[in-house]
Amino acid sequence: MSDRSADIPPELLARLAHPTVRLSGAIDENAATAFLHQILPVLELPGSIVVELFSPGGDADIGCRLAQEVRLLREAHGRDMWFLGKTLVASAAVTFMAAFPRDRRWLTRDSTLLIHGRRMTRNVHLEGPLGSCRRVLEEIIADIDNGLRIEDEGFAQLIEGSAISMEEVRRRSYGGWYLTASQAFERGLVGGLV
């Protein structure tokens, strides 16, 4: 299987060197703000939008928010959007990447993907009537169940059209699944390598 770098349209190849949006760092509120500030001025300009990203990960909910922005731009505004992951696309950054169509997701050859499930850190102190203690635990379980639902939606979007099943991505992401750019391409998670 070739890496498809020869299949990049010439006009897009030129855009890869000068992306429309460049994001580097954690997926957090600053990343969301940077994305919106960079994308809004170019919405009226013709041509493809190329989003370049290097990220060690970050806030899962902000990754989902950015993914929704991409979905809306593609569906509601009919924009052709491409993703270029550079060096590291981890955690919440993979959630963001998953919003781009598989054939529009590209990685630099040195890239690594890190796929893992949503995480929670919470200390629980139970004190008082048993009914109140139970309610606290039920709220935590509801939060976990909601997180698992969102995780499954993101995984489904990521693996759509790939050679990876939902069972496999759930199992492998449990402890953190690292894939090289070549492995991601071979398994069908990305459209090509540059």
C-alpha positions in Angstrom: 0.0 0.0 0.0 1.5 3.4 -1.0 1.3 6.3 1.3 -0.8 8.3 -1.2 1.4 11.4 -1.0 1.4 11.3 -4.9 -2.4 11.6 -4.8 -2.5 15.0 -3.1 -3.9 17.5 -5.5 -1.2 20.0 -6.4 -3.1 23.0 -5.1 -3.5 21.2 -1.8 0.1 20.2 -1.6 1.0 24.0 -1.8 -1.5 24.6 1.0 0.0 22.0 3.3 3.1 24.2 3.5 0.9 27.2 4.5 -2.1 25.8 6.4 -5.2 27.9 7.0 -5.1 27.2 10.7 -2.1 26.2 12.8 -2.6 24.8 16.3 0.1 23.7 18.6 -0.2 22.6 22.2 -2.9 21.4 24.6 -6.5 21.0 23.5 -7.9 23.6 25.9 -9.9 26.8 25.9 -6.9 28.6 24.3 -6.8 26.1 21.5 -10.6 26.6 20.9 -10.1 30.4 20.8 -7.1 30.1 18.5 -9.1 27.9 16.1 -12.0 30.3 15.9 -9.8 33.3 15.5 -7.9 31.7 12.7 -10.9 30.1 10.9 -13.5 33.0 11.0 -11.5 35.4 8.7 -11.1 32.7 6.0 -14.7 31.4 5.8 -15.5 33.7 2.9 -12.4 32.8 1.0 -12.6 30.1 -1.7 -10.6 26.9 -1.6 -9.9 24.2 0.9 -9.2 24.8 4.5 -6.2 23.0 5.9 -5.9 22.6 9.7 -2.5 21.7 11.0 -2.2 20.3 14.5 0.5 19.2 16.9 -0.9 18.3 20.4 -0.1 16.2 23.4 -3.9 16.1 24.1 -6.0 17.9 26.7 -9.6 18.4 27.6 -11.9 15.8 26.0 -14.9 18.0 26.0 -13.0 20.8 24.2 -11.8 18.2 21.7 -15.5 17.3 21.1 -16.4 21.1 20.8 -13.7 21.6 18.1 -14.9 18.4 16.3 -18.4 19.9 16.2 -17.1 23.2 14.8 -15.5 21.2 12.0 -18.6 19.2 11.4 -20.7 22.3 11.1 -18.3 24.0 8.8 -18.3 21.0 6.5 -22.0 20.2 6.6 -23.7 23.6 7.1 -21.2 25.7 5.1 -20.0 23.0 2.6 -16.4 23.7 3.3 -13.7 21.3 2.1 -11.6 20.7 5.2 -8.3 18.9 5.5 -6.4 17.8 8.7 -2.6 17.6 8.9 -1.3 16.1 12.1 2.3 16.8 12.8 4.6 14.8 15.1 2.0 14.1 17.9 -1.7 13.9 17.8 -2.8 12.6 21.2 -5.9 12.0 23.2 -8.4 14.9 22.7 -6.5 15.9 19.5 -7.5 12.5 18.0 -11.2 13.4 18.9 -10.7 16.6 16.9 -9.0 14.8 14.0 -11.9 12.3 13.8 -14.3 15.1 12.7 -12.5 15.3 9.4 -13.4 12.7 6.7 -10.9 9.9 6.7 -9.6 10.7 3.2 -9.0 14.3 4.4 -6.9 13.3 7.4 -3.2 13.3 6.7 -0.1 12.9 9.0 3.5 13.8 8.6 5.6 10.6 8.5 7.1 11.2 11.9 3.7 11.4 13.6 2.4 9.3 16.4 -1.3 8.9 17.4 -2.3 8.2 20.9 -5.8 6.9 21.3 -7.2 6.4 24.8 -10.5 6.5 26.6 -11.8 9.5 28.5 -10.3 9.8 32.0 -11.7 10.9 35.3 -10.1 12.0 38.5 -12.4 12.4 41.5 -12.1 12.0 45.2 -15.2 10.8 46.9 -16.0 11.5 50.5 -19.3 10.0 51.7 -20.8 11.3 54.9 -24.4 11.7 56.0 -27.6 9.9 55.4 -27.3 6.8 53.3 -29.8 8.2 50.8 -27.6 11.2 50.2 -24.5 9.0 49.9 -26.3 6.9 47.3 -27.3 10.0 45.4 -23.7 11.1 45.2 -22.6 7.8 43.8 -25.5 7.7 41.3 -24.4 11.1 40.0 -20.9 9.8 39.6 -22.1 6.7 37.7 -24.3 8.9 35.5 -21.2 11.1 34.7 -19.2 7.9 33.8 -22.0 6.5 31.7 -22.3 9.8 29.8 -18.6 9.9 29.3 -18.6 6.4 27.9 -21.4 7.3 25.5 -19.4 10.3 24.2 -16.3 8.1 24.0 -18.1 5.6 21.8 -19.4 8.3 19.5 -15.9 9.6 19.0 -14.5 6.2 18.5 -17.2 5.4 15.9 -16.4 8.5 14.0 -12.6 7.8 14.2 -12.8 4.2 12.9 -15.5 4.8 10.2 -14.3 3.2 7.0 -11.1 1.8 8.6 -9.9 -1.7 9.3 -10.5 -1.3 13.0 -13.6 -2.6 14.9 -15.3 -0.9 17.8 -14.3 -3.8 20.0 -10.6 -3.4 19.0 -10.5 0.3 19.6 -12.2 0.0 23.0 -9.9 -2.8 24.1 -6.6 -1.2 22.8 -7.5 2.3 24.0 -8.0 1.2 27.6 -4.3 1.5 28.4 -3.4 3.9 25.7 -2.9 2.9 22.1 0.1 4.4 20.2 0.2 4.1 16.5 2.9 5.4 14.1 1.8 7.4 11.1 2.5 4.3 8.9 0.4 2.1 11.2 -2.5 4.6 11.2 -2.4 4.7 7.4 -2.2 0.9 7.1 -5.2 0.5 9.4 -7.2 3.1 7.5 -7.4 5.9 10.1 -5.9 8.5 7.8 -5.9 9.2 4.1 -2.2 9.5 3.6 1.2 10.6 4.7 3.4 13.6 3.8 
